[in-house]
Amino acid sequence: MKKVSRFVSPFRFVVLLGIVSLFSDITYEGARSINGIFLGSLGASAALIAIVSGLGELCGYGLRLFSGFLSDKTQKYWLFTIVGYCVNLLAVPLLALSGNYKIAVFLIVLERIGKAIRTPSRDVMLSYAGSSLGSGWAFGIHEAMDQIGATVGPLLIALVLSLKKDLRMGYGFLAIPAVLAILTLIFARFSYPEPKDMIKKEETIELKGLNKNFYLYIISVCFIAAGFADFPLIAYHLQKENVVSSNLIPLFYSLAMVSDAISAVFFGKLFDKFGIPVILFGILLSILFPPFVFLLGWEFALVGMALWGVGMGIQESILRAQISKLVKAEKRGTAFGIFNTFYGFSWFLGSAAMGLLYTRSVVFLVLFSVSAQFASIILLFFIRRKIE
């Protein structure tokens, strides 16, 4: 007879994984805030730093297709999650021991590879908890805790460096949240050895697979990702056009992160009740950020960053939650891998396009961003009845 204590509640499971993500984001987002400076101090050129950043993100998204497929094939979701987190997190404090930029480059890319290994499997387990808790609520809570870590990490590194101006000391300090994340993950593993038990028995997921509706949904997600301007470009514009002083730009980003966390929880709860229309409403809100940020004054830019945060919150919560409604449990690792891979490539291509458009005309950039996101709204509107 199975012990009841082996899983207490889906909510507790989501919170545990949320704590893991909170400590994880403190670790690698803290590191990402100084990686460029550290590589430069080791003799890396600006071109190499840019290439390493792009390569890391390419690996971080592209490899999710394979890790998701393998996790489904083996059904070893905990194994992929734990291995991925260990690689992802332990690569960061090891940067403190880097003797040259080649070793640092290897560790920076390895950190992104670790994230690629664990993300699809972790999302599959979150989807199991969302079966009874509500998928939007589950992913929303997780994203909110994730963004708390993403906000705190760079601030902690700034504090450490203000006390002792030593980049290696900063990386060494990040070993603390890294270990806390791994310990919490191990505790979650022993508390919930079979996350699949959280799936409601009455859920009819066995009738759904990677069909046409799933791929139409992925196409709509690609439009959203391609039309979403990355923050470095926004920060560049705010500084170049003197919209706000440089020292205030991080505050604009912090506002976006707070908006991200709040909207993930708020829209996640609404999604569980109303479904696809919540995604459509969220995109309609975020579609306003390009003209606000790129064409108007600082007051509108401030509102625009809050709307940008809404868009990020939706993308990281209910867009993922919808996968749970489209794909049966045994195929969700593959599904999340496909979702993340296409999302990442679309984001990369869209960012490159907007970067080129910015050099020609800011208006062209805004038109591209708004048009791509609006295209996703149209597609989602026409397929909503098929995918709900």
GULUM-237309 format. One record per residue (C-alpha): residue number from 1; residue in one letter; x, y, z negated. Coordinates in steps of 0.02 Angstrom, whole numbers, plus 50000, padded with zeros to 5 digits. Last residue first. Layout:
residues N
   seq   type       X       Y       Z
   NUM      A       X       Y       Z
...
This chain:
residues 388
   seq   type       X       Y       Z
   388      E   49540   51249   51295
   387      I   49643   51213   51450
   386      K   49509   51200   51582
   385      R   49400   51341   51516
   384      R   49550   51459   51505
   383      I   49608   51426   51684
   382      F   49540   51586   51764
   381      F   49578   51701   51618
   380      L   49751   51625   51592
   379      L   49798   51663   51773
   378      I   49733   51842   51764
   377      I   49819   51875   51598
   376      S   49984   51803   51662
   375      A   49975   51919   51812
   374      F   49950   52065   51692
   373      Q   50113   52019   51606
   372      A   50206   52020   51771
   371      S   50124   52181   51829
   370      V   50160   52275   51666
   369      S   50345   52229   51667
   368      F   50368   52263   51853
   367      L   50277   52430   51845
   366      V   50379   52482   51693
   365      L   50543   52437   51780
   364      F   50492   52530   51937
   363      V   50451   52684   51831
   362      V   50623   52675   51751
   361      S   50697   52694   51926
   360      R   50848   52628   52019
   359      T   50967   52578   51878
   358      Y   50817   52519   51776
   357      L   50766   52404   51918
   356      L   50931   52308   51904
   355      G   50908   52281   51717
   354      M   50726   52239   51745
   353      A   50775   52102   51868
   352      A   50907   52030   51750
   351      S   50782   52031   51606
   350      G   50652   51944   51714
   349      L   50776   51810   51767
   348      F   50832   51778   51588
   347      W   50655   51779   51517
   346      S   50599   51661   51655
   345      F   50744   51544   51617
   344      G   50704   51544   51431
   343      Y   50516   51517   51453
   342      F   50548   51378   51579
   341      T   50662   51289   51456
   340      N   50554   51321   51304
   339      F   50393   51255   51381
   338      I   50479   51106   51462
   337      G   50558   51057   51295
   336      F   50394   51087   51204
   335      A   50308   50969   51326
   334      T   50444   50837   51315
   333      G   50433   50837   51126
   332      R   50243   50842   51140
   331      K   50228   50682   51241
   330      E   50186   50556   51104
   329      A   50068   50678   51017
   328      K   49955   50706   51167
   327      V   49971   50871   51260
   326      L   49856   51018   51290
   325      K   49794   51070   51119
   324      S   49965   51055   51038
   323      I   50038   51159   51180
   322      Q   49920   51300   51130
   321      A   50017   51320   50967
   320      R   50173   51367   51063
   319      L   50086   51517   51143
   318      I   50005   51545   50974
   317      S   50167   51570   50878
   316      E   50328   51632   50959
   315      Q   50246   51717   51107
   314      I   50111   51796   51000
   313      G   50235   51867   50875
   312      M   50345   51932   51016
   311      G   50198   52023   51095
   310      V   50147   52099   50929
   309      G   50327   52155   50902
   308      W   50324   52244   51071
   307      L   50162   52327   51011
   306      A   50255   52393   50857
   305      M   50396   52447   50973
   304      G   50272   52542   51081
   303      V   50201   52632   50930
   302      L   50375   52696   50891
   301      A   50404   52736   51075
   300      F   50241   52835   51074
   299      E   50307   52945   50933
   298      W   50479   52952   51013
   297      G   50417   53025   51176
   296      L   50348   52940   51332
   295      L   50407   52842   51485
   294      F   50510   52693   51426
   293      V   50435   52644   51258
   292      F   50252   52690   51283
   291      P   50252   52640   51467
   290      P   50328   52468   51426
   289      F   50228   52439   51263
   288      L   50053   52438   51335
   287      I   50060   52258   51396
   286      S   50080   52207   51214
   285      L   49898   52246   51175
   284      L   49827   52159   51329
   283      I   49942   52012   51291
   282      G   49864   51996   51118
   281      F   49687   52004   51187
   280      L   49724   51866   51313
   279      I   49804   51756   51180
   278      V   49652   51783   51068
   277      P   49536   51739   51213
   276      I   49629   51570   51226
   275      G   49565   51500   51060
   274      F   49429   51581   50953
   273      K   49443   51504   50780
   272      D   49618   51430   50778
   271      F   49678   51579   50879
   270      L   49614   51701   50748
   269      K   49726   51623   50615
   268      G   49876   51628   50729
   267      F   49834   51807   50779
   266      F   49853   51866   50600
   265      V   50002   51756   50553
   264      A   50103   51796   50710
   263      S   50044   51977   50706
   262      I   50118   52006   50533
   261      A   50288   51930   50573
   260      D   50307   52016   50742
   259      S   50251   52185   50672
   258      V   50385   52169   50538
   257      M   50513   52125   50673
   256      A   50458   52271   50781
   255      L   50476   52391   50635
   254      S   50652   52324   50605
   253      Y   50693   52357   50787
   252      F   50636   52538   50772
   251      L   50740   52551   50613
   250      P   50892   52487   50709
   249      I   50865   52631   50833
   248      L   50870   52765   50697
   247      N   51061   52779   50689
   246      S   51069   52806   50876
   245      S   50961   52964   50872
   244      V   50791   52950   50954
   243      V   50728   52978   51132
   242      N   50903   53036   51178
   241      E   50882   52968   51355
   240      K   51034   52857   51343
   239      Q   51000   52805   51163
   238      L   50818   52754   51185
   237      H   50861   52674   51352
   236      Y   51003   52569   51283
   235      A   50894   52515   51137
   234      I   50757   52459   51258
   233      L   50885   52364   51362
   232      P   50955   52279   51206
   231      F   50774   52242   51152
   230      D   50730   52129   51298
   229      A   50590   52184   51415
   228      F   50446   52060   51429
   227      G   50388   52038   51608
   226      A   50481   51876   51643
   225      A   50422   51797   51480
   224      I   50238   51835   51511
   223      F   50248   51776   51692
   222      C   50333   51615   51636
   221      V   50196   51585   51508
   220      S   50066   51590   51648
   219      I   50168   51461   51744
   218      I   50176   51350   51589
   217      Y   49986   51357   51576
   216      L   49969   51302   51755
   215      Y   50089   51161   51713
   214      F   49981   51101   51568
   213      N   49823   51114   51672
   212      K   49899   51007   51809
   211      N   49937   50864   51690
   210      L   50068   50830   51558
   209      G   49949   50728   51450
   208      K   49781   50729   51362
   207      L   49665   50584   51323
   206      E   49767   50527   51172
   205      I   49739   50696   51091
   204      T   49564   50652   51033
   203      E   49586   50714   50854
   202      E   49469   50613   50743
   201      K   49613   50535   50649
   200      K   49682   50704   50599
   199      I   49870   50709   50625
   198      M   49962   50727   50459
   197      D   50023   50547   50468
   196      K   50134   50601   50613
   195      P   50246   50688   50486
   194      E   50311   50516   50431
   193      P   50456   50539   50308
   192      Y   50371   50692   50231
   191      S   50446   50722   50058
   190      F   50611   50640   50105
   189      R   50629   50743   50263
   188      A   50568   50902   50178
   187      F   50704   50884   50045
   186      I   50833   50857   50183
   185      L   50772   51016   50269
   184      T   50782   51115   50107
   183      L   50962   51056   50083
   182      I   51005   51103   50262
   181      A   50931   51278   50244
   180      L   51018   51307   50077
   179      V   51184   51252   50154
   178      A   51165   51378   50297
   177      P   51105   51514   50177
   176      I   51271   51497   50080
   175      A   51387   51466   50228
   174      L   51340   51641   50287
   173      F   51463   51713   50162
   172      G   51606   51633   50259
   171      Y   51551   51719   50418
   170      G   51552   51888   50329
   169      M   51721   51852   50248
   168      R   51789   51818   50422
   167      L   51725   51987   50477
   166      D   51821   52075   50339
   165      K   51776   52253   50291
   164      K   51738   52213   50109
   163      L   51593   52298   50022
   162      S   51519   52375   50180
   161      L   51551   52212   50271
   160      V   51448   52115   50145
   159      L   51306   52242   50153
   158      A   51302   52242   50344
   157      I   51303   52052   50339
   156      L   51154   52055   50221
   155      L   51060   52175   50336
   154      P   51099   52066   50488
   153      G   51022   51914   50401
   152      V   50871   51998   50320
   151      T   50777   52039   50480
   150      A   50800   51869   50564
   149      G   50759   51784   50398
   148      I   50595   51877   50384
   147      Q   50566   51836   50566
   146      D   50572   51649   50535
   145      M   50452   51665   50388
   144      A   50325   51749   50503
   143      E   50357   51623   50642
   142      H   50322   51476   50527
   141      I   50162   51553   50461
   140      G   50102   51585   50639
   139      F   50150   51411   50700
   138      A   50043   51331   50565
   137      W   49900   51457   50577
   136      G   49889   51439   50766
   135      S   49896   51249   50754
   134      G   49758   51239   50623
   133      L   49789   51150   50456
   132      S   49722   50982   50513
   131      S   49812   50959   50679
   130      G   49930   51103   50637
   129      A   50034   50987   50528
   128      Y   50062   50875   50679
   127      S   50102   51028   50786
   126      L   50237   51077   50661
   125      M   50314   50904   50686
   124      V   50318   50930   50874
   123      D   50391   51104   50850
   122      R   50535   51031   50749
   121      S   50569   50903   50885
   120      P   50571   51036   51023
   119      T   50686   51153   50922
   118      R   50819   51033   50858
   117      I   50936   50998   51003
   116      A   50922   51171   51083
   115      K   50964   51255   50918
   114      G   51119   51147   50904
   113      I   51168   51197   51080
   112      R   51156   51380   51027
   111      E   51277   51351   50883
   110      L   51393   51256   51001
   109      V   51402   51409   51114
   108      I   51463   51516   50969
   107      L   51579   51377   50910
   106      F   51662   51356   51080
   105      V   51682   51544   51102
   104      A   51763   51557   50930
   103      I   51886   51417   50974
   102      K   51933   51508   51134
   101      Y   51942   51676   51044
   100      N   52086   51622   50934
    99      G   52121   51554   50759
    98      S   51940   51524   50715
    97      L   51924   51482   50529
    96      A   51787   51609   50491
    95      L   51695   51542   50643
    94      L   51670   51382   50542
    93      P   51538   51478   50443
    92      V   51429   51484   50600
    91      A   51455   51310   50675
    90      L   51379   51236   50517
    89      L   51208   51307   50557
    88      N   51168   51250   50734
    87      V   51261   51085   50721
    86      C   51174   51043   50557
    85      Y   51006   51108   50622
    84      G   51017   51002   50779
    83      V   51066   50844   50685
    82      I   50921   50868   50564
    81      T   50791   50904   50697
    80      F   50850   50768   50816
    79      L   50846   50639   50676
    78      W   50678   50699   50609
    77      Y   50598   50683   50780
    76      K   50660   50506   50810
    75      Q   50516   50452   50926
    74      T   50652   50379   51038
    73      K   50580   50428   51207
    72      D   50490   50579   51136
    71      S   50650   50643   51056
    70      L   50743   50608   51218
    69      F   50622   50712   51322
    68      G   50630   50859   51200
    67      S   50820   50851   51193
    66      F   50827   50851   51383
    65      L   50712   51000   51415
    64      R   50786   51089   51264
    63      L   50954   51090   51353
    62      G   50906   51239   51461
    61      Y   50853   51352   51318
    60      G   51003   51358   51202
    59      C   51122   51314   51344
    58      L   51068   51467   51444
    57      E   51067   51572   51284
    56      G   51246   51524   51246
    55      L   51301   51551   51425
    54      G   51227   51727   51426
    53      S   51315   51775   51264
    52      V   51477   51695   51320
    51      I   51469   51788   51487
    50      A   51440   51955   51400
    49      I   51586   51927   51281
    48      L   51695   51873   51427
    47      A   51655   52032   51523
    46      A   51692   52141   51370
    45      S   51862   52058   51355
    44      A   51911   51936   51217
    43      G   52064   51983   51113
    42      L   52021   51907   50944
    41      S   51952   52074   50881
    40      G   51838   52078   51033
    39      L   51769   51907   50990
    38      F   51733   51968   50813
    37      I   51645   52126   50873
    36      G   51534   52026   50991
    35      N   51494   51897   50859
    34      I   51447   52029   50728
    33      S   51255   52039   50738
    32      R   51249   51861   50806
    31      A   51318   51799   50640
    30      G   51178   51875   50537
    29      E   51055   51806   50665
    28      Y   51138   51636   50641
    27      T   51134   51624   50453
    26      I   50985   51731   50401
    25      D   50890   51643   50539
    24      S   50931   51474   50465
    23      F   50881   51527   50289
    22      L   50709   51583   50353
    21      S   50695   51435   50471
    20      V   50720   51311   50328
    19      I   50597   51409   50222
    18      G   50470   51397   50364
    17      L   50502   51210   50376
    16      L   50455   51198   50191
    15      V   50306   51314   50215
    14      V   50241   51208   50359
    13      F   50256   51049   50254
    12      R   50168   51131   50107
    11      F   50025   51180   50222
    10      P   50013   51003   50293
     9      S   49985   50937   50117
     8      V   50058   50812   49996
     7      F   50147   50684   50102
     6      R   50239   50539   50027
     5      S   50142   50562   49867
     4      V   49997   50454   49927
     3      K   50104   50299   49917
     2      K   50071   50171   50051
     1      M   50000   50000   50000
